[in-house]
Structure formats: structure tokens, C-alpha cells
Amino acid sequence: GVSAFLYGSHHHTRGDLSRFLLTRGIWLVCVEIVFVSLAWNFNVLGENYLLWLQVIWILGLSMIVLSGLVWLPRLAIAVIALVLILGHNLLDGVQPAQGDASMLWQVLHIQGPLPDFDLFNAFVLYPLIPWPGVMALGFVLGQIFLGDPKVRVRQLIGLGATITVAFFVFRYFQLYGEPNGWVVHPTIPATLVDFFNVTKYPPSLQYLMMTLGPILLLLGLLDHARGRIANIFLTYGRVPFFFYVIHLYVIHLCAIALGWALGFAVSDMFVFFFYYPPDFGISLGVVYALWVAIVVALYPLCHWFAGVKARRKDWWLSYL
């Protein structure tokens, strides 16, 4: 949302911004359906092909919604954003009967499988509401990134700290905004896990406070971060979409190689991970090691592509 605002503020008309958000949103939905789903499955609409509608799809749909919202006054956008973020948990109990309305509501607010299609199964992991509200709120907050850096830092830290504290208050007293309660367990770790076990699909108000609060706080604290380590993180941050799609293919290829090394047939791993052999697996420590290794291994590619985007102004690069 902030990026959309900054894009619009750099000598683009409201119409230019709206068209870009609309076309990029449609493009992202197509990427999710075609390229991201292929990365997860590898079996090209074969048996057990699962269309997994998640991060990229919901970013695309939210951009499409924002392409219409940008025509409204800033105050109206803020009100709509807050209504979606603060009010959507009032709809948690709505469970329509099976039918077309049920499928529409599932896309909007309920995680789960869509009715079976002839060629594949589809699962809505990320329902739409309230994600357009989160993106719209970022768009409204974008203005502070054009002002005095010292003021921006104070605003980000203040807002982030306020939202974070509000999360702990709402969660501790089990107030509004989270259908999943928590209880005290015999051990502190178990209690902490339960305390922070808030709903992500769709994200509850408390989930959004738990995540957006620290994010805003960190944005303020790291506003003046410079140096080699900061540049490494900035490199990934300049090409997040590129990294995300590429890393899915790399991870699935690693899973195939690992499966082959463990004695499984390559075809056993050419499916969505739900359908991997039940005895396939490695320890959690090795998983973390592979995670770090893959992120590090992709850095040169991300650094190269970030350089391409910095040097060239081809219109199609803004879609990658």
C-alpha cells in the first residue's frame, strides 16, 4: 500500500496509478494460478494437482480493489480500511448454506476448498477480507514517507508501539478481534505458544495488531540503517516478488533431490507436498539450515535483478 502511494506520487496521475494497480493485480492473480501453482505441484494438472490460492493471489485481488479506492478522498480510504480491519471479525459467525453464495463468501472470508473442478482442486488459503483494508491503510500512511525523516521516525515508532501494546491488552484480556482464545498451560513455553496462536486465515484483528505493530516499530527504528548488512536486506526488499517465485521452484527442486537421496522415486516428489510419501522428512534443524542456505544462495541472483531494475526503466519491469 505504501509502495502504491509512492508510485502515484512520482509524477503519475490518479488514472495512471489506478490502471497500474488494476493491470498488476490481474497479472499477480494469473501468476498465482499458473506459475506459483506449478512451483508447488510440478505435475502440470496431473493427478492430485492443487490450485493453492494464497499470498500472490490475495495481493493481486487487493491491488484490484485499491485501483478503485484511489479515486476516493484520503479520509474515505482510511475509513474503509479501518472498517475492514476493525470490523471483519463481526462476520466470523456467518456460514452460508452450500451454493454459489457459499463459494463467494469462501473467497471473501472463509478459508477452505472450493467445489471440485474437472481438472484440479482449488483451495482458498487467503480469503480476501480484510487484506484490501490493510493495503488501503498502507496507502493512507504513505504520505508520512514523503515528509521530514525525524517526524516520520517518531510517527512510525509511536504508531507501532501503540498497536503492539494494544495487541497485548486485547489478547491478555481476550477482548474483541480473535475467535481463538488462550489458556494457561503447565509450562511457560506452551502458554506462550497458545497466547500467540492467533488466526491468520483470514487474519483476525489481533493477528494484524501482533504483526503490523512490530513492523511499523521496526520501520521507524531501522529508518536510518546503513552499511553492508542493511544493503543485503535492501537487496531482497527491492525484488520480493522475483525472489518469492524463484525460491518456490528452488525449494521444490531441493525436495526432489532430497527425496531421491532418501530412496524415493522422483515421481513421488513431483506433486504438491500434501501428497509426499508419509515417511519422507528431515529434522527441523536441517530444515532451518536448508532455509538459510537457499536464501543465501539466491542473493547473487537477487542482487543482479535489483541492478537491472535500477538501471533500466522498461515498463514490464514494474510487473516483476
C-alpha positions in Angstrom: 0.0 0.0 0.0 2.8 2.4 0.8 4.6 1.5 -2.4 1.4 2.2 -4.4 1.2 5.7 -2.8 4.8 6.4 -3.5 4.4 5.2 -7.1 1.4 7.5 -7.6 3.3 10.5 -6.0 6.2 10.2 -8.5 4.7 12.2 -11.4 1.8 9.8 -12.1 -1.8 10.8 -12.3 -4.5 9.1 -10.4 -5.6 7.4 -13.6 -2.1 6.1 -14.2 -1.9 4.7 -10.7 -5.4 3.1 -11.0 -4.5 1.4 -14.3 -1.2 0.2 -13.0 -2.8 -1.3 -9.9 -5.6 -2.9 -11.9 -3.3 -4.5 -14.5 -0.7 -5.5 -12.0 -3.4 -7.0 -9.8 -4.8 -9.1 -12.7 -1.2 -10.1 -13.5 -0.5 -11.3 -10.0 -3.7 -13.4 -9.9 -2.6 -15.0 -13.2 0.9 -15.6 -11.8 -0.6 -17.4 -8.7 -2.7 -19.6 -10.9 -0.1 -20.5 -13.5 3.5 -20.1 -12.2 3.1 -20.3 -8.4 0.8 -23.3 -8.6 3.2 -25.0 -10.9 6.0 -24.5 -8.5 4.0 -26.1 -5.7 2.8 -29.1 -7.9 5.2 -29.8 -10.8 2.8 -32.3 -12.2 1.1 -30.0 -14.7 -2.6 -30.6 -14.0 -1.9 -34.3 -13.3 -3.4 -36.3 -10.5 -3.7 -34.5 -7.2 -3.0 -31.1 -8.8 -4.0 -28.5 -6.2 -4.6 -24.8 -7.0 -3.4 -23.1 -3.8 -4.8 -19.6 -3.7 -2.6 -17.7 -1.3 -0.1 -14.8 -1.0 0.3 -13.6 -4.6 -3.4 -14.1 -5.4 -4.5 -12.0 -2.4 -2.0 -9.3 -3.2 -3.4 -9.2 -6.7 -7.0 -9.0 -5.6 -6.2 -6.3 -3.1 -4.5 -4.3 -5.8 -7.6 -4.6 -7.9 -9.7 -3.3 -5.0 -7.2 -0.5 -4.4 -7.3 0.6 -8.0 -10.9 1.7 -7.4 -10.3 3.1 -3.9 -7.6 5.5 -5.1 -10.3 7.7 -6.7 -11.8 8.4 -3.3 -10.6 11.1 -0.9 -7.8 10.1 1.5 -10.2 10.2 4.5 -12.7 8.0 2.8 -10.0 5.4 2.0 -8.9 5.5 5.7 -12.4 4.9 6.9 -13.0 1.9 4.5 -9.6 0.5 5.6 -10.4 0.7 9.3 -13.9 -0.7 8.8 -12.5 -3.7 7.0 -9.7 -4.2 9.6 -11.6 -3.5 12.8 -15.0 -4.8 11.8 -14.5 -8.0 9.8 -14.4 -10.3 12.9 -18.1 -9.4 13.4 -18.6 -11.7 10.4 -16.9 -14.7 11.8 -20.2 -16.5 12.6 -21.6 -16.1 9.1 -21.7 -19.6 7.5 -24.0 -19.5 4.4 -25.6 -22.7 3.0 -23.9 -24.6 0.2 -24.2 -23.0 -3.2 -23.0 -20.1 -5.2 -23.3 -17.7 -2.3 -21.3 -20.1 -0.1 -18.4 -20.2 -2.7 -18.4 -16.4 -2.9 -18.3 -16.0 0.8 -15.5 -18.5 1.0 -13.4 -16.3 -1.4 -14.3 -13.3 0.7 -14.0 -14.5 4.3 -13.7 -18.3 4.9 -10.7 -20.5 4.3 -11.3 -23.8 2.6 -11.7 -25.8 -0.6 -13.7 -24.6 -3.5 -16.1 -27.0 -5.2 -14.3 -29.6 -7.3 -13.3 -28.7 -10.8 -12.9 -31.3 -13.6 -9.1 -30.8 -13.9 -8.0 -29.8 -10.4 -8.9 -29.0 -6.9 -8.8 -25.4 -5.6 -8.2 -24.3 -2.0 -8.6 -20.7 -0.8 -5.9 -20.3 1.8 -6.1 -16.5 1.9 -9.7 -15.1 1.8 -10.0 -11.5 0.6 -11.3 -9.7 3.7 -9.6 -7.8 5.3 -6.4 -7.7 3.2 -7.6 -4.8 0.9 -8.1 -2.8 4.1 -4.5 -3.5 5.1 -3.2 -2.4 1.7 -5.5 0.7 1.8 -4.2 1.6 5.2 -0.6 1.4 3.9 -1.7 3.7 1.0 -3.1 6.2 3.6 0.1 6.1 5.7 2.3 6.6 2.6 2.1 10.3 3.0 4.4 10.2 6.1 7.2 8.7 3.9 7.4 12.0 2.0 7.8 14.2 5.0 10.6 15.1 7.4 12.5 11.9 8.3 12.7 12.8 12.0 8.9 13.2 12.1 8.4 10.0 10.2 10.5 8.0 12.6 8.6 9.4 15.6 5.3 8.7 13.9 6.2 5.1 12.9 7.6 4.3 16.4 4.7 5.8 18.2 2.1 4.1 16.0 3.9 0.8 16.0 4.3 0.8 19.8 0.7 1.8 20.3 -0.6 -1.0 18.1 1.7 -3.6 19.8 0.7 -2.6 23.3 -3.0 -2.8 22.2 -2.4 -6.3 21.0 -1.1 -7.5 24.4 -4.1 -5.8 26.1 -6.7 -7.2 23.7 -5.1 -10.7 23.8 -4.4 -10.9 27.5 -8.0 -9.9 28.4 -9.4 -11.9 25.4 -11.3 -8.9 24.1 -12.7 -8.4 20.7 -10.9 -9.4 17.5 -9.8 -13.1 17.8 -12.0 -16.2 17.7 -9.2 -18.4 19.1 -8.9 -18.0 22.9 -5.9 -18.9 25.0 -5.4 -20.7 28.4 -2.6 -21.1 30.9 -0.7 -24.4 30.4 1.5 -26.3 32.8 4.7 -24.9 31.1 5.6 -21.3 30.2 6.6 -22.2 26.6 3.2 -23.9 26.0 1.4 -20.9 27.4 3.3 -18.5 25.2 2.6 -20.6 22.1 -1.1 -20.6 22.9 -1.0 -16.9 23.7 0.5 -16.0 20.3 -1.6 -18.6 18.4 -3.9 -16.1 16.7 -5.9 -16.6 13.5 -4.2 -15.8 10.2 -6.7 -17.2 7.6 -8.4 -14.7 7.4 -6.2 -12.6 9.7 -8.0 -11.6 12.8 -7.7 -8.0 14.2 -5.4 -9.3 16.9 -3.2 -11.1 14.3 -2.9 -7.8 12.4 -2.1 -5.9 15.6 0.5 -8.6 16.5 2.3 -8.3 13.1 1.7 -4.7 11.8 2.6 -3.1 15.2 6.1 -4.5 15.3 6.5 -4.0 11.6 5.8 -0.2 11.9 8.0 -0.1 15.0 10.9 -1.7 13.1 10.4 0.6 10.1 10.9 3.5 12.5 13.9 2.0 14.3 15.6 1.0 11.1 14.8 4.1 9.1 18.4 5.3 9.2 20.0 1.8 8.9 23.0 1.9 6.6 26.0 -0.3 5.8 26.8 -3.7 4.4 24.2 -5.7 6.4 21.5 -3.2 5.7 22.3 -3.3 2.0 21.9 -7.1 2.0 18.4 -6.8 3.4 17.6 -4.0 1.0 18.6 -6.1 -1.9 15.9 -8.7 -1.1 13.5 -6.0 -0.3 13.9 -4.5 -3.8 12.9 -7.7 -5.6 10.5 -9.5 -3.2 8.2 -10.8 -6.0 11.1 -12.1 -8.1 12.6 -13.8 -5.0 9.3 -15.4 -3.9 8.5 -17.0 -7.2 12.1 -18.2 -7.8 12.6 -19.6 -4.3 9.5 -21.8 -4.6 11.0 -23.6 -7.6 14.3 -23.9 -5.9 12.8 -25.4 -2.8 10.7 -27.9 -4.7 13.8 -29.0 -6.7 15.7 -29.4 -3.4 12.8 -31.6 -2.1 13.0 -33.8 -5.2 16.8 -34.1 -4.8 16.4 -34.9 -1.1 13.7 -37.5 -1.8 15.8 -39.2 -4.4 18.7 -39.2 -1.9 16.5 -40.9 0.6 15.5 -43.6 -1.8 12.1 -42.3 -3.1 11.2 -42.1 -6.8 11.4 -38.7 -8.4 7.7 -39.0 -9.3 6.9 -39.3 -5.6 8.1 -35.7 -5.2 6.5 -34.3 -8.4 3.3 -33.5 -6.5 2.0 -31.0 -4.0 3.7 -31.5 -0.6 0.4 -32.8 0.9 0.9 -35.9 -1.2 4.6 -36.6 -0.4 5.3 -40.1 0.9 4.3 -40.3 4.6 7.8 -41.4 5.7 9.5 -38.6 3.8 11.1 -35.9 6.0 14.1 -34.5 7.8 14.7 -33.0 11.2 13.6 -29.4 12.0 17.3 -28.3 12.4 18.1 -29.5 8.9 15.0 -27.6 7.6 16.3 -24.4 9.1 19.8 -25.0 7.7 18.3 -25.5 4.2 16.2 -22.4 4.6 19.2 -20.2 5.3 21.3 -21.9 2.6 18.6 -21.3 -0.1 18.1 -17.6 0.9 21.9 -17.0 0.8 22.3 -18.9 -2.5 19.7 -16.7 -4.1 21.3 -13.5 -3.1 23.6 -13.1 -6.2 20.5 -13.6 -8.5 18.5 -11.0 -6.5 21.4 -8.6 -6.5 21.7 -8.9 -10.3 18.0 -8.4 -10.8 17.9 -5.4 -8.4 20.6 -3.9 -10.5 18.7 -4.5 -13.7 15.6 -2.8 -12.3 17.8 0.2 -11.1 19.5 0.7 -14.5 16.5 0.1 -16.8 13.1 1.7 -16.9 11.3 -0.8 -19.2 7.6 -0.7 -18.3 7.4 -4.5 -17.9 10.0 -4.5 -15.1 7.5 -2.8 -12.8 5.4 -6.0 -13.0 8.3 -8.2 -11.8 
